[in-house]
Amino acid sequence: MDILPNALLAYLDDHCDPEPEVLKKLNRETHIKVLKPNMLSGHYQGRLLSF
């Protein structure tokens, strides 16, 4: 479920570093192997948490 407006997503895409390939693979593998990966943070949430 996407909860961010498209304008905000466009801004984030323009101003954040792209998600590293290893994290993309980990995200995909987690969604394949875990029924409800509720505790998995997305790319933008992870960038905010890294502050």
PQR file of N, CA, C, O and H, with PARSE charges and radii, in Angstrom:
ATOM      1  N   MET A   1       0.838  -1.170   0.000 -0.4000 1.5000
ATOM      2  CA  MET A   1       0.000   0.000   0.000 -0.0000 2.0000
ATOM      3  C   MET A   1       0.892   1.246   0.000  0.5500 1.7000
ATOM      4  O   MET A   1       1.750   1.405   0.868 -0.5500 1.4000
ATOM      5  N   ASP A   2       0.683   2.108  -0.966 -0.4000 1.5000
ATOM      6  CA  ASP A   2       1.419   3.366  -1.032 -0.0000 2.0000
ATOM      7  C   ASP A   2       0.617   4.444  -0.323  0.5500 1.7000
ATOM      8  O   ASP A   2      -0.549   4.673  -0.645 -0.5500 1.4000
ATOM      9  H   ASP A   2      -0.014   1.978  -1.672  0.4000 1.0000
ATOM     10  N   ILE A   3       1.242   5.102   0.641 -0.4000 1.5000
ATOM     11  CA  ILE A   3       0.538   6.133   1.385 -0.0000 2.0000
ATOM     12  C   ILE A   3       1.104   7.523   1.115  0.5500 1.7000
ATOM     13  O   ILE A   3       0.549   8.515   1.587 -0.5500 1.4000
ATOM     14  H   ILE A   3       2.189   4.915   0.903  0.4000 1.0000
ATOM     15  N   LEU A   4       2.191   7.606   0.368 -0.4000 1.5000
ATOM     16  CA  LEU A   4       2.794   8.896   0.071 -0.0000 2.0000
ATOM     17  C   LEU A   4       2.231   9.444  -1.237  0.5500 1.7000
ATOM     18  O   LEU A   4       2.070   8.700  -2.205 -0.5500 1.4000
ATOM     19  H   LEU A   4       2.641   6.800  -0.015  0.4000 1.0000
ATOM     20  N   PRO A   5       1.934  10.736  -1.269 -0.5600 1.5000
ATOM     21  CA  PRO A   5       1.451  11.351  -2.512  0.2800 2.0000
ATOM     22  C   PRO A   5       2.516  11.265  -3.613  0.5500 1.7000
ATOM     23  O   PRO A   5       3.713  11.233  -3.329 -0.5500 1.4000
ATOM     24  N   ASN A   6       2.071  11.228  -4.845 -0.4000 1.5000
ATOM     25  CA  ASN A   6       2.999  11.117  -5.981 -0.0000 2.0000
ATOM     26  C   ASN A   6       3.988  12.272  -6.037  0.5500 1.7000
ATOM     27  O   ASN A   6       5.143  12.072  -6.414 -0.5500 1.4000
ATOM     28  H   ASN A   6       1.098  11.255  -5.075  0.4000 1.0000
ATOM     29  N   ALA A   7       3.561  13.474  -5.670 -0.4000 1.5000
ATOM     30  CA  ALA A   7       4.466  14.624  -5.684 -0.0000 2.0000
ATOM     31  C   ALA A   7       5.598  14.430  -4.679  0.5500 1.7000
ATOM     32  O   ALA A   7       6.744  14.785  -4.958 -0.5500 1.4000
ATOM     33  H   ALA A   7       2.624  13.636  -5.364  0.4000 1.0000
ATOM     34  N   LEU A   8       5.285  13.874  -3.519 -0.4000 1.5000
ATOM     35  CA  LEU A   8       6.320  13.624  -2.518 -0.0000 2.0000
ATOM     36  C   LEU A   8       7.267  12.519  -2.991  0.5500 1.7000
ATOM     37  O   LEU A   8       8.479  12.623  -2.803 -0.5500 1.4000
ATOM     38  H   LEU A   8       4.355  13.586  -3.292  0.4000 1.0000
ATOM     39  N   LEU A   9       6.730  11.476  -3.594 -0.4000 1.5000
ATOM     40  CA  LEU A   9       7.583  10.405  -4.124 -0.0000 2.0000
ATOM     41  C   LEU A   9       8.533  10.943  -5.197  0.5500 1.7000
ATOM     42  O   LEU A   9       9.701  10.557  -5.243 -0.5500 1.4000
ATOM     43  H   LEU A   9       5.745  11.391  -3.746  0.4000 1.0000
ATOM     44  N   ALA A  10       8.038  11.826  -6.052 -0.4000 1.5000
ATOM     45  CA  ALA A  10       8.886  12.423  -7.086 -0.0000 2.0000
ATOM     46  C   ALA A  10      10.000  13.247  -6.449  0.5500 1.7000
ATOM     47  O   ALA A  10      11.146  13.186  -6.894 -0.5500 1.4000
ATOM     48  H   ALA A  10       7.089  12.139  -6.014  0.4000 1.0000
ATOM     49  N   TYR A  11       9.675  14.020  -5.410 -0.4000 1.5000
ATOM     50  CA  TYR A  11      10.677  14.814  -4.701 -0.0000 2.0000
ATOM     51  C   TYR A  11      11.745  13.910  -4.088  0.5500 1.7000
ATOM     52  O   TYR A  11      12.941  14.172  -4.214 -0.5500 1.4000
ATOM     53  H   TYR A  11       8.744  14.070  -5.048  0.4000 1.0000
ATOM     54  N   LEU A  12      11.297  12.840  -3.419 -0.4000 1.5000
ATOM     55  CA  LEU A  12      12.241  11.913  -2.795 -0.0000 2.0000
ATOM     56  C   LEU A  12      13.133  11.248  -3.829  0.5500 1.7000
ATOM     57  O   LEU A  12      14.332  11.084  -3.602 -0.5500 1.4000
ATOM     58  H   LEU A  12      10.326  12.627  -3.316  0.4000 1.0000
ATOM     59  N   ASP A  13      12.562  10.866  -4.957 -0.4000 1.5000
ATOM     60  CA  ASP A  13      13.355  10.260  -6.030 -0.0000 2.0000
ATOM     61  C   ASP A  13      14.435  11.216  -6.528  0.5500 1.7000
ATOM     62  O   ASP A  13      15.548  10.796  -6.846 -0.5500 1.4000
ATOM     63  H   ASP A  13      11.588  10.999  -5.141  0.4000 1.0000
ATOM     64  N   ASP A  14      14.100  12.508  -6.594 -0.4000 1.5000
ATOM     65  CA  ASP A  14      15.047  13.503  -7.090 -0.0000 2.0000
ATOM     66  C   ASP A  14      16.136  13.857  -6.077  0.5500 1.7000
ATOM     67  O   ASP A  14      17.225  14.277  -6.467 -0.5500 1.4000
ATOM     68  H   ASP A  14      13.196  12.850  -6.336  0.4000 1.0000
ATOM     69  N   HIS A  15      15.855  13.693  -4.781 -0.4000 1.5000
ATOM     70  CA  HIS A  15      16.778  14.187  -3.759 -0.0000 2.0000
ATOM     71  C   HIS A  15      17.419  13.117  -2.875  0.5500 1.7000
ATOM     72  O   HIS A  15      18.261  13.444  -2.039 -0.5500 1.4000
ATOM     73  H   HIS A  15      14.970  13.352  -4.465  0.4000 1.0000
ATOM     74  N   CYS A  16      17.048  11.874  -3.035 -0.4000 1.5000
ATOM     75  CA  CYS A  16      17.646  10.788  -2.240 -0.0000 2.0000
ATOM     76  C   CYS A  16      18.529   9.915  -3.119  0.5500 1.7000
ATOM     77  O   CYS A  16      18.305   9.783  -4.322 -0.5500 1.4000
ATOM     78  H   CYS A  16      16.364  11.608  -3.714  0.4000 1.0000
ATOM     79  N   ASP A  17      19.527   9.329  -2.497 -0.4000 1.5000
ATOM     80  CA  ASP A  17      20.338   8.354  -3.208 -0.0000 2.0000
ATOM     81  C   ASP A  17      19.465   7.153  -3.556  0.5500 1.7000
ATOM     82  O   ASP A  17      18.551   6.814  -2.803 -0.5500 1.4000
ATOM     83  H   ASP A  17      19.709   9.436  -1.519  0.4000 1.0000
ATOM     84  N   PRO A  18      19.735   6.510  -4.683 -0.5600 1.5000
ATOM     85  CA  PRO A  18      18.956   5.312  -5.025  0.2800 2.0000
ATOM     86  C   PRO A  18      19.217   4.186  -4.021  0.5500 1.7000
ATOM     87  O   PRO A  18      20.264   4.135  -3.375 -0.5500 1.4000
ATOM     88  N   GLU A  19      18.254   3.304  -3.913 -0.4000 1.5000
ATOM     89  CA  GLU A  19      18.390   2.165  -3.012 -0.0000 2.0000
ATOM     90  C   GLU A  19      19.492   1.239  -3.526  0.5500 1.7000
ATOM     91  O   GLU A  19      19.485   0.874  -4.702 -0.5500 1.4000
ATOM     92  H   GLU A  19      17.404   3.346  -4.438  0.4000 1.0000
ATOM     93  N   PRO A  20      20.439   0.854  -2.667 -0.5600 1.5000
ATOM     94  CA  PRO A  20      21.494  -0.061  -3.097  0.2800 2.0000
ATOM     95  C   PRO A  20      20.911  -1.410  -3.564  0.5500 1.7000
ATOM     96  O   PRO A  20      19.884  -1.866  -3.061 -0.5500 1.4000
ATOM     97  N   GLU A  21      21.565  -2.007  -4.498 -0.4000 1.5000
ATOM     98  CA  GLU A  21      21.085  -3.269  -5.078 -0.0000 2.0000
ATOM     99  C   GLU A  21      20.934  -4.360  -4.029  0.5500 1.7000
ATOM    100  O   GLU A  21      19.990  -5.148  -4.088 -0.5500 1.4000
ATOM    101  H   GLU A  21      22.399  -1.636  -4.907  0.4000 1.0000
ATOM    102  N   VAL A  22      21.848  -4.415  -3.076 -0.4000 1.5000
ATOM    103  CA  VAL A  22      21.772  -5.452  -2.038 -0.0000 2.0000
ATOM    104  C   VAL A  22      20.500  -5.285  -1.203  0.5500 1.7000
ATOM    105  O   VAL A  22      19.889  -6.280  -0.812 -0.5500 1.4000
ATOM    106  H   VAL A  22      22.615  -3.775  -3.028  0.4000 1.0000
ATOM    107  N   LEU A  23      20.093  -4.046  -0.925 -0.4000 1.5000
ATOM    108  CA  LEU A  23      18.868  -3.828  -0.163 -0.0000 2.0000
ATOM    109  C   LEU A  23      17.630  -4.152  -0.990  0.5500 1.7000
ATOM    110  O   LEU A  23      16.636  -4.638  -0.450 -0.5500 1.4000
ATOM    111  H   LEU A  23      20.589  -3.238  -1.242  0.4000 1.0000
ATOM    112  N   LYS A  24      17.678  -3.889  -2.293 -0.4000 1.5000
ATOM    113  CA  LYS A  24      16.568  -4.275  -3.169 -0.0000 2.0000
ATOM    114  C   LYS A  24      16.375  -5.786  -3.152  0.5500 1.7000
ATOM    115  O   LYS A  24      15.249  -6.278  -3.062 -0.5500 1.4000
ATOM    116  H   LYS A  24      18.486  -3.494  -2.731  0.4000 1.0000
ATOM    117  N   LYS A  25      17.489  -6.520  -3.239 -0.4000 1.5000
ATOM    118  CA  LYS A  25      17.419  -7.984  -3.229 -0.0000 2.0000
ATOM    119  C   LYS A  25      16.914  -8.504  -1.883  0.5500 1.7000
ATOM    120  O   LYS A  25      16.118  -9.441  -1.837 -0.5500 1.4000
ATOM    121  H   LYS A  25      18.403  -6.121  -3.313  0.4000 1.0000
ATOM    122  N   LEU A  26      17.373  -7.899  -0.798 -0.4000 1.5000
ATOM    123  CA  LEU A  26      16.932  -8.301   0.540 -0.0000 2.0000
ATOM    124  C   LEU A  26      15.438  -8.034   0.723  0.5500 1.7000
ATOM    125  O   LEU A  26      14.722  -8.862   1.284 -0.5500 1.4000
ATOM    126  H   LEU A  26      18.019  -7.137  -0.836  0.4000 1.0000
ATOM    127  N   ASN A  27      14.976  -6.893   0.255 -0.4000 1.5000
ATOM    128  CA  ASN A  27      13.560  -6.552   0.328 -0.0000 2.0000
ATOM    129  C   ASN A  27      12.723  -7.571  -0.445  0.5500 1.7000
ATOM    130  O   ASN A  27      11.709  -8.060   0.055 -0.5500 1.4000
ATOM    131  H   ASN A  27      15.558  -6.220  -0.202  0.4000 1.0000
ATOM    132  N   ARG A  28      13.152  -7.884  -1.657 -0.4000 1.5000
ATOM    133  CA  ARG A  28      12.414  -8.845  -2.489 -0.0000 2.0000
ATOM    134  C   ARG A  28      12.395 -10.223  -1.838  0.5500 1.7000
ATOM    135  O   ARG A  28      11.346 -10.863  -1.773 -0.5500 1.4000
ATOM    136  H   ARG A  28      13.976  -7.488  -2.063  0.4000 1.0000
ATOM    137  N   GLU A  29      13.541 -10.681  -1.360 -0.4000 1.5000
ATOM    138  CA  GLU A  29      13.627 -12.000  -0.733 -0.0000 2.0000
ATOM    139  C   GLU A  29      12.763 -12.071   0.527  0.5500 1.7000
ATOM    140  O   GLU A  29      12.125 -13.090   0.789 -0.5500 1.4000
ATOM    141  H   GLU A  29      14.394 -10.161  -1.414  0.4000 1.0000
ATOM    142  N   THR A  30      12.744 -10.999   1.297 -0.4000 1.5000
ATOM    143  CA  THR A  30      11.917 -10.966   2.504 -0.0000 2.0000
ATOM    144  C   THR A  30      10.438 -11.077   2.153  0.5500 1.7000
ATOM    145  O   THR A  30       9.700 -11.819   2.800 -0.5500 1.4000
ATOM    146  H   THR A  30      13.262 -10.170   1.084  0.4000 1.0000
ATOM    147  N   HIS A  31      10.001 -10.341   1.128 -0.4000 1.5000
ATOM    148  CA  HIS A  31       8.592 -10.409   0.724 -0.0000 2.0000
ATOM    149  C   HIS A  31       8.228 -11.780   0.163  0.5500 1.7000
ATOM    150  O   HIS A  31       7.072 -12.194   0.247 -0.5500 1.4000
ATOM    151  H   HIS A  31      10.601  -9.738   0.603  0.4000 1.0000
ATOM    152  N   ILE A  32       9.191 -12.481  -0.402 -0.4000 1.5000
ATOM    153  CA  ILE A  32       8.927 -13.827  -0.927 -0.0000 2.0000
ATOM    154  C   ILE A  32       8.824 -14.846   0.211  0.5500 1.7000
ATOM    155  O   ILE A  32       7.976 -15.738   0.170 -0.5500 1.4000
ATOM    156  H   ILE A  32      10.130 -12.144  -0.470  0.4000 1.0000
ATOM    157  N   LYS A  33       9.679 -14.717   1.219 -0.4000 1.5000
ATOM    158  CA  LYS A  33       9.786 -15.743   2.254 -0.0000 2.0000
ATOM    159  C   LYS A  33       8.948 -15.489   3.504  0.5500 1.7000
ATOM    160  O   LYS A  33       8.669 -16.426   4.253 -0.5500 1.4000
ATOM    161  H   LYS A  33      10.368 -13.993   1.252  0.4000 1.0000
ATOM    162  N   VAL A  34       8.542 -14.244   3.746 -0.4000 1.5000
ATOM    163  CA  VAL A  34       7.809 -13.902   4.963 -0.0000 2.0000
ATOM    164  C   VAL A  34       6.368 -13.553   4.579  0.5500 1.7000
ATOM    165  O   VAL A  34       6.130 -12.753   3.674 -0.5500 1.4000
ATOM    166  H   VAL A  34       8.769 -13.483   3.138  0.4000 1.0000
ATOM    167  N   LEU A  35       5.417 -14.164   5.282 -0.4000 1.5000
ATOM    168  CA  LEU A  35       4.007 -13.974   4.943 -0.0000 2.0000
ATOM    169  C   LEU A  35       3.574 -12.519   5.076  0.5500 1.7000
ATOM    170  O   LEU A  35       2.968 -11.969   4.156 -0.5500 1.4000
ATOM    171  H   LEU A  35       5.611 -14.813   6.017  0.4000 1.0000
ATOM    172  N   LYS A  36       3.875 -11.894   6.204 -0.4000 1.5000
ATOM    173  CA  LYS A  36       3.509 -10.492   6.429 -0.0000 2.0000
ATOM    174  C   LYS A  36       4.715  -9.743   6.985  0.5500 1.7000
ATOM    175  O   LYS A  36       4.867  -9.635   8.202 -0.5500 1.4000
ATOM    176  H   LYS A  36       4.367 -12.341   6.951  0.4000 1.0000
ATOM    177  N   PRO A  37       5.575  -9.223   6.109 -0.5600 1.5000
ATOM    178  CA  PRO A  37       6.796  -8.553   6.580  0.2800 2.0000
ATOM    179  C   PRO A  37       6.512  -7.133   7.088  0.5500 1.7000
ATOM    180  O   PRO A  37       7.000  -6.156   6.520 -0.5500 1.4000
ATOM    181  N   ASN A  38       5.718  -7.029   8.162 -0.4000 1.5000
ATOM    182  CA  ASN A  38       5.287  -5.739   8.678 -0.0000 2.0000
ATOM    183  C   ASN A  38       6.426  -4.895   9.244  0.5500 1.7000
ATOM    184  O   ASN A  38       6.333  -3.667   9.248 -0.5500 1.4000
ATOM    185  H   ASN A  38       5.321  -7.823   8.624  0.4000 1.0000
ATOM    186  N   MET A  39       7.480  -5.517   9.712 -0.4000 1.5000
ATOM    187  CA  MET A  39       8.556  -4.767  10.351 -0.0000 2.0000
ATOM    188  C   MET A  39       9.653  -4.349   9.368  0.5500 1.7000
ATOM    189  O   MET A  39      10.661  -3.774   9.779 -0.5500 1.4000
ATOM    190  H   MET A  39       7.555  -6.514   9.708  0.4000 1.0000
ATOM    191  N   LEU A  40       9.470  -4.628   8.099 -0.4000 1.5000
ATOM    192  CA  LEU A  40      10.456  -4.261   7.083 -0.0000 2.0000
ATOM    193  C   LEU A  40      10.241  -2.802   6.679  0.5500 1.7000
ATOM    194  O   LEU A  40       9.173  -2.442   6.183 -0.5500 1.4000
ATOM    195  H   LEU A  40       8.651  -5.095   7.766  0.4000 1.0000
ATOM    196  N   SER A  41      11.247  -1.975   6.891 -0.4000 1.5000
ATOM    197  CA  SER A  41      11.154  -0.566   6.497 -0.0000 2.0000
ATOM    198  C   SER A  41      11.440  -0.445   5.011  0.5500 1.7000
ATOM    199  O   SER A  41      12.242  -1.196   4.455 -0.5500 1.4000
ATOM    200  H   SER A  41      12.114  -2.268   7.294  0.4000 1.0000
ATOM    201  N   GLY A  42      10.786   0.491   4.388 -0.4000 1.5000
ATOM    202  CA  GLY A  42      11.033   0.763   2.983 -0.0000 2.0000
ATOM    203  C   GLY A  42      12.292   1.603   2.799  0.5500 1.7000
ATOM    204  O   GLY A  42      12.940   1.992   3.771 -0.5500 1.4000
ATOM    205  H   GLY A  42      10.135   1.101   4.840  0.4000 1.0000
ATOM    206  N   HIS A  43      12.626   1.873   1.557 -0.4000 1.5000
ATOM    207  CA  HIS A  43      13.840   2.618   1.238 -0.0000 2.0000
ATOM    208  C   HIS A  43      13.838   4.002   1.884  0.5500 1.7000
ATOM    209  O   HIS A  43      14.812   4.380   2.534 -0.5500 1.4000
ATOM    210  H   HIS A  43      12.099   1.556   0.768  0.4000 1.0000
ATOM    211  N   TYR A  44      12.764   4.753   1.713 -0.4000 1.5000
ATOM    212  CA  TYR A  44      12.740   6.117   2.241 -0.0000 2.0000
ATOM    213  C   TYR A  44      12.677   6.140   3.765  0.5500 1.7000
ATOM    214  O   TYR A  44      13.284   7.005   4.397 -0.5500 1.4000
ATOM    215  H   TYR A  44      11.972   4.446   1.185  0.4000 1.0000
ATOM    216  N   GLN A  45      11.952   5.200   4.356 -0.4000 1.5000
ATOM    217  CA  GLN A  45      11.934   5.118   5.806 -0.0000 2.0000
ATOM    218  C   GLN A  45      13.308   4.772   6.335  0.5500 1.7000
ATOM    219  O   GLN A  45      13.729   5.301   7.364 -0.5500 1.4000
ATOM    220  H   GLN A  45      11.460   4.497   3.842  0.4000 1.0000
ATOM    221  N   GLY A  46      14.006   3.898   5.652 -0.4000 1.5000
ATOM    222  CA  GLY A  46      15.358   3.530   6.044 -0.0000 2.0000
ATOM    223  C   GLY A  46      16.320   4.697   5.951  0.5500 1.7000
ATOM    224  O   GLY A  46      17.197   4.853   6.801 -0.5500 1.4000
ATOM    225  H   GLY A  46      13.664   3.468   4.817  0.4000 1.0000
ATOM    226  N   ARG A  47      16.163   5.515   4.926 -0.4000 1.5000
ATOM    227  CA  ARG A  47      17.022   6.693   4.784 -0.0000 2.0000
ATOM    228  C   ARG A  47      16.793   7.658   5.952  0.5500 1.7000
ATOM    229  O   ARG A  47      17.741   8.231   6.489 -0.5500 1.4000
ATOM    230  H   ARG A  47      15.452   5.388   4.235  0.4000 1.0000
ATOM    231  N   LEU A  48      15.526   7.831   6.337 -0.4000 1.5000
ATOM    232  CA  LEU A  48      15.214   8.708   7.461 -0.0000 2.0000
ATOM    233  C   LEU A  48      15.779   8.126   8.758  0.5500 1.7000
ATOM    234  O   LEU A  48      16.350   8.862   9.563 -0.5500 1.4000
ATOM    235  H   LEU A  48      14.756   7.366   5.901  0.4000 1.0000
ATOM    236  N   LEU A  49      15.630   6.837   8.967 -0.4000 1.5000
ATOM    237  CA  LEU A  49      16.139   6.207  10.177 -0.0000 2.0000
ATOM    238  C   LEU A  49      17.669   6.243  10.251  0.5500 1.7000
ATOM    239  O   LEU A  49      18.234   6.205  11.344 -0.5500 1.4000
ATOM    240  H   LEU A  49      15.166   6.239   8.313  0.4000 1.0000
ATOM    241  N   SER A  50      18.337   6.316   9.107 -0.4000 1.5000
ATOM    242  CA  SER A  50      19.809   6.333   9.116 -0.0000 2.0000
ATOM    243  C   SER A  50      20.376   7.649   9.636  0.5500 1.7000
ATOM    244  O   SER A  50      21.559   7.731   9.968 -0.5500 1.4000
ATOM    245  H   SER A  50      17.878   6.347   8.219  0.4000 1.0000
ATOM    246  N   PHE A  51      19.529   8.683   9.707 -0.4000 1.5000
ATOM    247  CA  PHE A  51      19.983   9.949  10.297 -0.0000 2.0000
ATOM    248  C   PHE A  51      20.332   9.714  11.726  0.5500 1.7000
ATOM    249  O   PHE A  51      20.740  10.643  12.422 -0.5500 1.4000
ATOM    250  H   PHE A  51      18.568   8.617   9.437  0.4000 1.0000
TER
END
